[in-house]
Amino acid sequence: MSSYALGGVWVVRHGQSIANVAYAEAEGTGSTGLPLAGRDADVPLSELGRAQAGVLGGWLAGVAREGGGPDLVVCSPYARARETWEVMTARPRVPSPPLLIDERLRDREMGIFELHPPAALRARAPEEAARRELLGEWAYRPPGGEALSDVALRVRDFVTELDRVAPGRRVLLIAHDAIAVAVRFVLAGLGAPAPEALPPVPNASVSHWNGDGGRLRLVRWGDTGHLA
């Protein structure tokens, strides 16, 4: 168990990106090609993703009206996360707390397999795909990239510093599914098992931990009720 003085934490996964769309299409068709060029950090939202971000803005306005909105927002440097926040706060009467960008909230780095859909990885590097299947996402580290356990190390460093500089404050993180998983692991404290079989973290979902002055307790995980 670990002690945290934060007033609360939300983790919002960015809205649907064009990479999410391309990956789903590749899996559906069995295509083994690379659907996107460029850097993962530059991948923008899809049209649906921007609509989801707009709905998240409505959710944020509702939380603020109830008097329990965030005091601080920390965002991943990746384009899809920053765009999600920009669309969220474009709505009228949506509060805009102070915003920080922190590199430690970037998505999991996949190294030489950056922007490779699973089918492309299986076709181009079957031995690596088999190793990934054997080890699982928590332990599998692609060449030049990160395992989820590596992501958890930088997220632990981030949460520790955040707890020190923002005690009692409610903090909203705009980031990625890997960051949500890592935050859950870190906030569970000493002795927490590796989160290898968690429910998914959908696009534009909200996960929430409430602080009681000594510990952050999970209230909801990967919730998409606001999208309905």
PyRosetta script that sets phi, psi and omega in degrees:
from pyrosetta import init, pose_from_sequence

init()
pose = pose_from_sequence("MSSYALGGVWVVRHGQSIANVAYAEAEGTGSTGLPLAGRDADVPLSELGRAQAGVLGGWLAGVAREGGGPDLVVCSPYARARETWEVMTARPRVPSPPLLIDERLRDREMGIFELHPPAALRARAPEEAARRELLGEWAYRPPGGEALSDVALRVRDFVTELDRVAPGRRVLLIAHDAIAVAVRFVLAGLGAPAPEALPPVPNASVSHWNGDGGRLRLVRWGDTGHLA")
pose.set_psi(1, 141.4)
pose.set_omega(1, 177.8)
pose.set_phi(2, -122.1)
pose.set_psi(2, 154.6)
pose.set_omega(2, -179.0)
pose.set_phi(3, -107.6)
pose.set_psi(3, 132.7)
pose.set_omega(3, 179.2)
pose.set_phi(4, -134.2)
pose.set_psi(4, 137.6)
pose.set_omega(4, -177.8)
pose.set_phi(5, -96.5)
pose.set_psi(5, 2.8)
pose.set_omega(5, 178.7)
pose.set_phi(6, -64.4)
pose.set_psi(6, 147.8)
pose.set_omega(6, 179.4)
pose.set_phi(7, -75.9)
pose.set_psi(7, -23.9)
pose.set_omega(7, 179.4)
pose.set_phi(8, 171.0)
pose.set_psi(8, 159.0)
pose.set_omega(8, 179.3)
pose.set_phi(9, -138.1)
pose.set_psi(9, 132.0)
pose.set_omega(9, 167.1)
pose.set_phi(10, -113.3)
pose.set_psi(10, 140.6)
pose.set_omega(10, 169.0)
pose.set_phi(11, -119.8)
pose.set_psi(11, 116.1)
pose.set_omega(11, 176.6)
pose.set_phi(12, -104.0)
pose.set_psi(12, 124.0)
pose.set_omega(12, 172.3)
pose.set_phi(13, -80.2)
pose.set_psi(13, 140.7)
pose.set_omega(13, 179.7)
pose.set_phi(14, -54.3)
pose.set_psi(14, 159.5)
pose.set_omega(14, 175.1)
pose.set_phi(15, -66.5)
pose.set_psi(15, 171.3)
pose.set_omega(15, -179.1)
pose.set_phi(16, -54.4)
pose.set_psi(16, 133.6)
pose.set_omega(16, 178.0)
pose.set_phi(17, -103.9)
pose.set_psi(17, 167.8)
pose.set_omega(17, 177.6)
pose.set_phi(18, -67.6)
pose.set_psi(18, -24.6)
pose.set_omega(18, 175.0)
pose.set_phi(19, -69.8)
pose.set_psi(19, -39.4)
pose.set_omega(19, 176.2)
pose.set_phi(20, -58.2)
pose.set_psi(20, -42.6)
pose.set_omega(20, 179.3)
pose.set_phi(21, -64.4)
pose.set_psi(21, -46.9)
pose.set_omega(21, -177.4)
pose.set_phi(22, -64.4)
pose.set_psi(22, -39.5)
pose.set_omega(22, 179.6)
pose.set_phi(23, -64.7)
pose.set_psi(23, -43.5)
pose.set_omega(23, 180.0)
pose.set_phi(24, -63.4)
pose.set_psi(24, -40.6)
pose.set_omega(24, 178.8)
pose.set_phi(25, -65.9)
pose.set_psi(25, -39.9)
pose.set_omega(25, 179.5)
pose.set_phi(26, -64.1)
pose.set_psi(26, -42.0)
pose.set_omega(26, 178.6)
pose.set_phi(27, -66.5)
pose.set_psi(27, -37.5)
pose.set_omega(27, -178.7)
pose.set_phi(28, -69.6)
pose.set_psi(28, -33.8)
pose.set_omega(28, -177.5)
pose.set_phi(29, -96.8)
pose.set_psi(29, -13.8)
pose.set_omega(29, -176.4)
pose.set_phi(30, 79.8)
pose.set_psi(30, 12.4)
pose.set_omega(30, -179.7)
pose.set_phi(31, -64.3)
pose.set_psi(31, 137.6)
pose.set_omega(31, 178.7)
pose.set_phi(32, -108.1)
pose.set_psi(32, 9.5)
pose.set_omega(32, 177.9)
pose.set_phi(33, -81.4)
pose.set_psi(33, 168.4)
pose.set_omega(33, 175.9)
pose.set_phi(34, -89.9)
pose.set_psi(34, 115.4)
pose.set_omega(34, -173.2)
pose.set_phi(35, -78.8)
pose.set_psi(35, -17.1)
pose.set_omega(35, -175.7)
pose.set_phi(36, -133.2)
pose.set_psi(36, 145.8)
pose.set_omega(36, 172.9)
pose.set_phi(37, -109.1)
pose.set_psi(37, 167.8)
pose.set_omega(37, 176.6)
pose.set_phi(38, 95.7)
pose.set_psi(38, -159.8)
pose.set_omega(38, -175.8)
pose.set_phi(39, -101.6)
pose.set_psi(39, 143.8)
pose.set_omega(39, 175.9)
pose.set_phi(40, -58.5)
pose.set_psi(40, -36.7)
pose.set_omega(40, -177.6)
pose.set_phi(41, -62.2)
pose.set_psi(41, -21.2)
pose.set_omega(41, -175.2)
pose.set_phi(42, -98.9)
pose.set_psi(42, -0.2)
pose.set_omega(42, -176.2)
pose.set_phi(43, -66.7)
pose.set_psi(43, 124.4)
pose.set_omega(43, -178.4)
pose.set_phi(44, -90.8)
pose.set_psi(44, 176.7)
pose.set_omega(44, 174.3)
pose.set_phi(45, -72.2)
pose.set_psi(45, 153.0)
pose.set_omega(45, 168.8)
pose.set_phi(46, -80.8)
pose.set_psi(46, 175.7)
pose.set_omega(46, 176.3)
pose.set_phi(47, -60.6)
pose.set_psi(47, -43.3)
pose.set_omega(47, 176.9)
pose.set_phi(48, -63.9)
pose.set_psi(48, -38.5)
pose.set_omega(48, 179.2)
pose.set_phi(49, -60.5)
pose.set_psi(49, -39.1)
pose.set_omega(49, 177.7)
pose.set_phi(50, -67.9)
pose.set_psi(50, -37.5)
pose.set_omega(50, 176.0)
pose.set_phi(51, -64.3)
pose.set_psi(51, -41.2)
pose.set_omega(51, 177.2)
pose.set_phi(52, -61.9)
pose.set_psi(52, -40.0)
pose.set_omega(52, 178.6)
pose.set_phi(53, -63.8)
pose.set_psi(53, -36.7)
pose.set_omega(53, 175.9)
pose.set_phi(54, -62.5)
pose.set_psi(54, -39.8)
pose.set_omega(54, 177.1)
pose.set_phi(55, -66.2)
pose.set_psi(55, -38.3)
pose.set_omega(55, 175.4)
pose.set_phi(56, -60.2)
pose.set_psi(56, -34.1)
pose.set_omega(56, 175.4)
pose.set_phi(57, -61.4)
pose.set_psi(57, -40.1)
pose.set_omega(57, 175.6)
pose.set_phi(58, -64.3)
pose.set_psi(58, -40.5)
pose.set_omega(58, 175.9)
pose.set_phi(59, -59.6)
pose.set_psi(59, -45.9)
pose.set_omega(59, -178.7)
pose.set_phi(60, -63.1)
pose.set_psi(60, -40.7)
pose.set_omega(60, 178.4)
pose.set_phi(61, -61.6)
pose.set_psi(61, -39.2)
pose.set_omega(61, 178.5)
pose.set_phi(62, -65.5)
pose.set_psi(62, -41.3)
pose.set_omega(62, 177.7)
pose.set_phi(63, -62.7)
pose.set_psi(63, -40.7)
pose.set_omega(63, 179.8)
pose.set_phi(64, -66.0)
pose.set_psi(64, -39.2)
pose.set_omega(64, 179.7)
pose.set_phi(65, -62.6)
pose.set_psi(65, -30.2)
pose.set_omega(65, 179.2)
pose.set_phi(66, -80.6)
pose.set_psi(66, -2.0)
pose.set_omega(66, 175.3)
pose.set_phi(67, 84.8)
pose.set_psi(67, 11.3)
pose.set_omega(67, -177.2)
pose.set_phi(68, -123.9)
pose.set_psi(68, 28.0)
pose.set_omega(68, -177.6)
pose.set_phi(69, -74.2)
pose.set_psi(69, 171.5)
pose.set_omega(69, -178.0)
pose.set_phi(70, -70.8)
pose.set_psi(70, 148.4)
pose.set_omega(70, 173.8)
pose.set_phi(71, -92.5)
pose.set_psi(71, -18.0)
pose.set_omega(71, -174.7)
pose.set_phi(72, -151.5)
pose.set_psi(72, 143.6)
pose.set_omega(72, 175.4)
pose.set_phi(73, -120.6)
pose.set_psi(73, 132.3)
pose.set_omega(73, 174.9)
pose.set_phi(74, -123.9)
pose.set_psi(74, 128.6)
pose.set_omega(74, -171.2)
pose.set_phi(75, -120.7)
pose.set_psi(75, 146.8)
pose.set_omega(75, 169.3)
pose.set_phi(76, -61.6)
pose.set_psi(76, 150.3)
pose.set_omega(76, 177.0)
pose.set_phi(77, -75.8)
pose.set_psi(77, -8.7)
pose.set_omega(77, -176.4)
pose.set_phi(78, -70.4)
pose.set_psi(78, 146.1)
pose.set_omega(78, -172.9)
pose.set_phi(79, -57.9)
pose.set_psi(79, -41.2)
pose.set_omega(79, -175.6)
pose.set_phi(80, -67.3)
pose.set_psi(80, -30.1)
pose.set_omega(80, 176.8)
pose.set_phi(81, -76.3)
pose.set_psi(81, -44.5)
pose.set_omega(81, 179.8)
pose.set_phi(82, -64.5)
pose.set_psi(82, -38.3)
pose.set_omega(82, 178.2)
pose.set_phi(83, -66.1)
pose.set_psi(83, -37.6)
pose.set_omega(83, 176.8)
pose.set_phi(84, -58.4)
pose.set_psi(84, -46.3)
pose.set_omega(84, 179.8)
pose.set_phi(85, -66.1)
pose.set_psi(85, -40.5)
pose.set_omega(85, 179.8)
pose.set_phi(86, -60.8)
pose.set_psi(86, -43.4)
pose.set_omega(86, 179.6)
pose.set_phi(87, -69.4)
pose.set_psi(87, -39.9)
pose.set_omega(87, 179.1)
pose.set_phi(88, -56.1)
pose.set_psi(88, -42.9)
pose.set_omega(88, -174.7)
pose.set_phi(89, -90.3)
pose.set_psi(89, 1.1)
pose.set_omega(89, 176.2)
pose.set_phi(90, -78.1)
pose.set_psi(90, -15.6)
pose.set_omega(90, 179.6)
pose.set_phi(91, -70.3)
pose.set_psi(91, 145.3)
pose.set_omega(91, 175.9)
pose.set_phi(92, -60.4)
pose.set_psi(92, 142.0)
pose.set_omega(92, 174.0)
pose.set_phi(93, 65.7)
pose.set_psi(93, 17.0)
pose.set_omega(93, 173.1)
pose.set_phi(94, -87.4)
pose.set_psi(94, 121.8)
pose.set_omega(94, -178.9)
pose.set_phi(95, -65.3)
pose.set_psi(95, 150.1)
pose.set_omega(95, -179.8)
pose.set_phi(96, -126.0)
pose.set_psi(96, 86.9)
pose.set_omega(96, 178.0)
pose.set_phi(97, -64.4)
pose.set_psi(97, 168.0)
pose.set_omega(97, 176.5)
pose.set_phi(98, -53.9)
pose.set_psi(98, 139.3)
pose.set_omega(98, -177.1)
pose.set_phi(99, -115.6)
pose.set_psi(99, 133.1)
pose.set_omega(99, 172.7)
pose.set_phi(100, -122.9)
pose.set_psi(100, 147.4)
pose.set_omega(100, 173.2)
pose.set_phi(101, -109.4)
pose.set_psi(101, 128.3)
pose.set_omega(101, -178.0)
pose.set_phi(102, -129.6)
pose.set_psi(102, 125.6)
pose.set_omega(102, -177.5)
pose.set_phi(103, -59.7)
pose.set_psi(103, -27.4)
pose.set_omega(103, -176.9)
pose.set_phi(104, -70.5)
pose.set_psi(104, -9.8)
pose.set_omega(104, 177.1)
pose.set_phi(105, -97.2)
pose.set_psi(105, 10.4)
pose.set_omega(105, 177.3)
pose.set_phi(106, -65.2)
pose.set_psi(106, 161.6)
pose.set_omega(106, -179.6)
pose.set_phi(107, -69.7)
pose.set_psi(107, 164.8)
pose.set_omega(107, 175.9)
pose.set_phi(108, -56.8)
pose.set_psi(108, 132.0)
pose.set_omega(108, -179.9)
pose.set_phi(109, -87.1)
pose.set_psi(109, 128.3)
pose.set_omega(109, -176.6)
pose.set_phi(110, -102.0)
pose.set_psi(110, 9.4)
pose.set_omega(110, 172.9)
pose.set_phi(111, 59.6)
pose.set_psi(111, -130.0)
pose.set_omega(111, -176.9)
pose.set_phi(112, -69.5)
pose.set_psi(112, -10.0)
pose.set_omega(112, 177.8)
pose.set_phi(113, -103.8)
pose.set_psi(113, 23.3)
pose.set_omega(113, 177.2)
pose.set_phi(114, -57.3)
pose.set_psi(114, 131.9)
pose.set_omega(114, 179.2)
pose.set_phi(115, 61.6)
pose.set_psi(115, 25.5)
pose.set_omega(115, 173.3)
pose.set_phi(116, -93.7)
pose.set_psi(116, 116.9)
pose.set_omega(116, 170.3)
pose.set_phi(117, -64.2)
pose.set_psi(117, 157.5)
pose.set_omega(117, -178.7)
pose.set_phi(118, -53.6)
pose.set_psi(118, -40.0)
pose.set_omega(118, -179.0)
pose.set_phi(119, -64.4)
pose.set_psi(119, -37.3)
pose.set_omega(119, 178.3)
pose.set_phi(120, -66.8)
pose.set_psi(120, -39.6)
pose.set_omega(120, 177.5)
pose.set_phi(121, -63.5)
pose.set_psi(121, -43.8)
pose.set_omega(121, -179.7)
pose.set_phi(122, -62.7)
pose.set_psi(122, -37.3)
pose.set_omega(122, -178.3)
pose.set_phi(123, -75.7)
pose.set_psi(123, -38.7)
pose.set_omega(123, -172.6)
pose.set_phi(124, -89.8)
pose.set_psi(124, -26.9)
pose.set_omega(124, -178.1)
pose.set_phi(125, -143.9)
pose.set_psi(125, 70.4)
pose.set_omega(125, -175.2)
pose.set_phi(126, -59.7)
pose.set_psi(126, -33.5)
pose.set_omega(126, 178.9)
pose.set_phi(127, -66.9)
pose.set_psi(127, -38.7)
pose.set_omega(127, 176.9)
pose.set_phi(128, -67.3)
pose.set_psi(128, -40.5)
pose.set_omega(128, 178.1)
pose.set_phi(129, -61.0)
pose.set_psi(129, -39.7)
pose.set_omega(129, 178.5)
pose.set_phi(130, -67.4)
pose.set_psi(130, -38.4)
pose.set_omega(130, 178.3)
pose.set_phi(131, -66.4)
pose.set_psi(131, -37.9)
pose.set_omega(131, 177.4)
pose.set_phi(132, -62.7)
pose.set_psi(132, -43.6)
pose.set_omega(132, 179.3)
pose.set_phi(133, -64.0)
pose.set_psi(133, -39.9)
pose.set_omega(133, -178.4)
pose.set_phi(134, -67.7)
pose.set_psi(134, -45.5)
pose.set_omega(134, -174.0)
pose.set_phi(135, -82.0)
pose.set_psi(135, -32.0)
pose.set_omega(135, -174.3)
pose.set_phi(136, 85.8)
pose.set_psi(136, 161.2)
pose.set_omega(136, -172.4)
pose.set_phi(137, -67.3)
pose.set_psi(137, -27.6)
pose.set_omega(137, -178.4)
pose.set_phi(138, -66.5)
pose.set_psi(138, -35.5)
pose.set_omega(138, -174.5)
pose.set_phi(139, -106.4)
pose.set_psi(139, -21.6)
pose.set_omega(139, -175.3)
pose.set_phi(140, -72.2)
pose.set_psi(140, 125.7)
pose.set_omega(140, 179.0)
pose.set_phi(141, -118.3)
pose.set_psi(141, 107.5)
pose.set_omega(141, 179.0)
pose.set_phi(142, -66.5)
pose.set_psi(142, 152.4)
pose.set_omega(142, 179.0)
pose.set_phi(143, -53.4)
pose.set_psi(143, 121.9)
pose.set_omega(143, -179.4)
pose.set_phi(144, 80.4)
pose.set_psi(144, 3.8)
pose.set_omega(144, -176.0)
pose.set_phi(145, -122.1)
pose.set_psi(145, -157.7)
pose.set_omega(145, -173.5)
pose.set_phi(146, -125.7)
pose.set_psi(146, 145.7)
pose.set_omega(146, 162.5)
pose.set_phi(147, -82.9)
pose.set_psi(147, 162.7)
pose.set_omega(147, 175.0)
pose.set_phi(148, -60.6)
pose.set_psi(148, -30.9)
pose.set_omega(148, 177.2)
pose.set_phi(149, -64.1)
pose.set_psi(149, -31.9)
pose.set_omega(149, 175.5)
pose.set_phi(150, -68.4)
pose.set_psi(150, -41.2)
pose.set_omega(150, 177.1)
pose.set_phi(151, -59.2)
pose.set_psi(151, -40.6)
pose.set_omega(151, -179.3)
pose.set_phi(152, -62.1)
pose.set_psi(152, -32.9)
pose.set_omega(152, 179.7)
pose.set_phi(153, -64.5)
pose.set_psi(153, -45.5)
pose.set_omega(153, -180.0)
pose.set_phi(154, -72.4)
pose.set_psi(154, -31.5)
pose.set_omega(154, 176.9)
pose.set_phi(155, -68.8)
pose.set_psi(155, -37.2)
pose.set_omega(155, 176.2)
pose.set_phi(156, -60.9)
pose.set_psi(156, -42.2)
pose.set_omega(156, 177.9)
pose.set_phi(157, -61.8)
pose.set_psi(157, -42.9)
pose.set_omega(157, 179.1)
pose.set_phi(158, -63.0)
pose.set_psi(158, -48.1)
pose.set_omega(158, -177.6)
pose.set_phi(159, -63.9)
pose.set_psi(159, -39.5)
pose.set_omega(159, 179.3)
pose.set_phi(160, -61.8)
pose.set_psi(160, -44.2)
pose.set_omega(160, 178.9)
pose.set_phi(161, -68.9)
pose.set_psi(161, -41.5)
pose.set_omega(161, 179.2)
pose.set_phi(162, -59.7)
pose.set_psi(162, -42.8)
pose.set_omega(162, 179.6)
pose.set_phi(163, -63.0)
pose.set_psi(163, -32.9)
pose.set_omega(163, -178.5)
pose.set_phi(164, -75.8)
pose.set_psi(164, -37.6)
pose.set_omega(164, -173.6)
pose.set_phi(165, -95.1)
pose.set_psi(165, -14.6)
pose.set_omega(165, -176.6)
pose.set_phi(166, -132.2)
pose.set_psi(166, 48.9)
pose.set_omega(166, -179.1)
pose.set_phi(167, -62.3)
pose.set_psi(167, 137.3)
pose.set_omega(167, 178.0)
pose.set_phi(168, 80.3)
pose.set_psi(168, -6.3)
pose.set_omega(168, -177.0)
pose.set_phi(169, -92.2)
pose.set_psi(169, 150.4)
pose.set_omega(169, 176.0)
pose.set_phi(170, -94.5)
pose.set_psi(170, 127.8)
pose.set_omega(170, -170.1)
pose.set_phi(171, -123.4)
pose.set_psi(171, 133.1)
pose.set_omega(171, 176.6)
pose.set_phi(172, -107.5)
pose.set_psi(172, 125.1)
pose.set_omega(172, 176.1)
pose.set_phi(173, -106.0)
pose.set_psi(173, 130.2)
pose.set_omega(173, 175.1)
pose.set_phi(174, -109.4)
pose.set_psi(174, 110.0)
pose.set_omega(174, -170.4)
pose.set_phi(175, -154.1)
pose.set_psi(175, -132.3)
pose.set_omega(175, -166.8)
pose.set_phi(176, -134.7)
pose.set_psi(176, 167.9)
pose.set_omega(176, -178.9)
pose.set_phi(177, -63.1)
pose.set_psi(177, -37.8)
pose.set_omega(177, 179.0)
pose.set_phi(178, -62.9)
pose.set_psi(178, -35.4)
pose.set_omega(178, 178.6)
pose.set_phi(179, -69.7)
pose.set_psi(179, -40.5)
pose.set_omega(179, 177.6)
pose.set_phi(180, -60.2)
pose.set_psi(180, -44.6)
pose.set_omega(180, 178.7)
pose.set_phi(181, -62.2)
pose.set_psi(181, -43.3)
pose.set_omega(181, -179.6)
pose.set_phi(182, -66.1)
pose.set_psi(182, -40.3)
pose.set_omega(182, 177.7)
pose.set_phi(183, -61.6)
pose.set_psi(183, -43.2)
pose.set_omega(183, 179.4)
pose.set_phi(184, -60.5)
pose.set_psi(184, -43.7)
pose.set_omega(184, 179.1)
pose.set_phi(185, -62.5)
pose.set_psi(185, -46.5)
pose.set_omega(185, -177.1)
pose.set_phi(186, -65.1)
pose.set_psi(186, -44.7)
pose.set_omega(186, -177.2)
pose.set_phi(187, -71.5)
pose.set_psi(187, -18.8)
pose.set_omega(187, 176.2)
pose.set_phi(188, -69.3)
pose.set_psi(188, -21.0)
pose.set_omega(188, 172.3)
pose.set_phi(189, 87.5)
pose.set_psi(189, -171.0)
pose.set_omega(189, -176.5)
pose.set_phi(190, -59.9)
pose.set_psi(190, 137.8)
pose.set_omega(190, 177.5)
pose.set_phi(191, 84.9)
pose.set_psi(191, 1.3)
pose.set_omega(191, -179.1)
pose.set_phi(192, -66.2)
pose.set_psi(192, 136.5)
pose.set_omega(192, 177.4)
pose.set_phi(193, -72.3)
pose.set_psi(193, 156.6)
pose.set_omega(193, 176.3)
pose.set_phi(194, -60.7)
pose.set_psi(194, 129.8)
pose.set_omega(194, -176.0)
pose.set_phi(195, -80.8)
pose.set_psi(195, 72.4)
pose.set_omega(195, -173.3)
pose.set_phi(196, -92.1)
pose.set_psi(196, -11.3)
pose.set_omega(196, -175.8)
pose.set_phi(197, -135.2)
pose.set_psi(197, 42.4)
pose.set_omega(197, -179.6)
pose.set_phi(198, -78.5)
pose.set_psi(198, 153.2)
pose.set_omega(198, 169.8)
pose.set_phi(199, -59.5)
pose.set_psi(199, 156.9)
pose.set_omega(199, -176.4)
pose.set_phi(200, -67.0)
pose.set_psi(200, 164.2)
pose.set_omega(200, 176.5)
pose.set_phi(201, -114.8)
pose.set_psi(201, 92.5)
pose.set_omega(201, -174.6)
pose.set_phi(202, -67.4)
pose.set_psi(202, 161.4)
pose.set_omega(202, 172.2)
pose.set_phi(203, -57.4)
pose.set_psi(203, 141.6)
pose.set_omega(203, 177.0)
pose.set_phi(204, 62.0)
pose.set_psi(204, 21.8)
pose.set_omega(204, 177.9)
pose.set_phi(205, -86.7)
pose.set_psi(205, 163.5)
pose.set_omega(205, 179.5)
pose.set_phi(206, -123.7)
pose.set_psi(206, 128.0)
pose.set_omega(206, 169.6)
pose.set_phi(207, -115.1)
pose.set_psi(207, 141.2)
pose.set_omega(207, -169.7)
pose.set_phi(208, -138.3)
pose.set_psi(208, 132.5)
pose.set_omega(208, 172.4)
pose.set_phi(209, -119.2)
pose.set_psi(209, 134.4)
pose.set_omega(209, 179.8)
pose.set_phi(210, -106.1)
pose.set_psi(210, 133.7)
pose.set_omega(210, -178.7)
pose.set_phi(211, -93.5)
pose.set_psi(211, 141.7)
pose.set_omega(211, 177.1)
pose.set_phi(212, -115.5)
pose.set_psi(212, 17.6)
pose.set_omega(212, -179.4)
pose.set_phi(213, 93.9)
pose.set_psi(213, -14.1)
pose.set_omega(213, 179.6)
pose.set_phi(214, -137.1)
pose.set_psi(214, -23.0)
pose.set_omega(214, -178.4)
pose.set_phi(215, -151.1)
pose.set_psi(215, 148.9)
pose.set_omega(215, 174.8)
pose.set_phi(216, -99.6)
pose.set_psi(216, 123.6)
pose.set_omega(216, -176.7)
pose.set_phi(217, -112.3)
pose.set_psi(217, 134.7)
pose.set_omega(217, -178.7)
pose.set_phi(218, -67.2)
pose.set_psi(218, 126.2)
pose.set_omega(218, 179.2)
pose.set_phi(219, -102.1)
pose.set_psi(219, -44.7)
pose.set_omega(219, 178.2)
pose.set_phi(220, -151.6)
pose.set_psi(220, 153.2)
pose.set_omega(220, -173.2)
pose.set_phi(221, -130.6)
pose.set_psi(221, 125.3)
pose.set_omega(221, 175.7)
pose.set_phi(222, 54.3)
pose.set_psi(222, 38.6)
pose.set_omega(222, -174.5)
pose.set_phi(223, -78.5)
pose.set_psi(223, 135.0)
pose.set_omega(223, 178.4)
pose.set_phi(224, -124.0)
pose.set_psi(224, 18.2)
pose.set_omega(224, -178.8)
pose.set_phi(225, -56.9)
pose.set_psi(225, -33.0)
pose.set_omega(225, -179.2)
pose.set_phi(226, -66.0)
pose.set_psi(226, -26.2)
pose.set_omega(226, -179.1)
pose.set_phi(227, -71.9)
pose.set_psi(227, -20.8)
pose.set_omega(227, 179.9)
pose.set_phi(228, -71.8)
pose.dump_pdb("model.pdb")
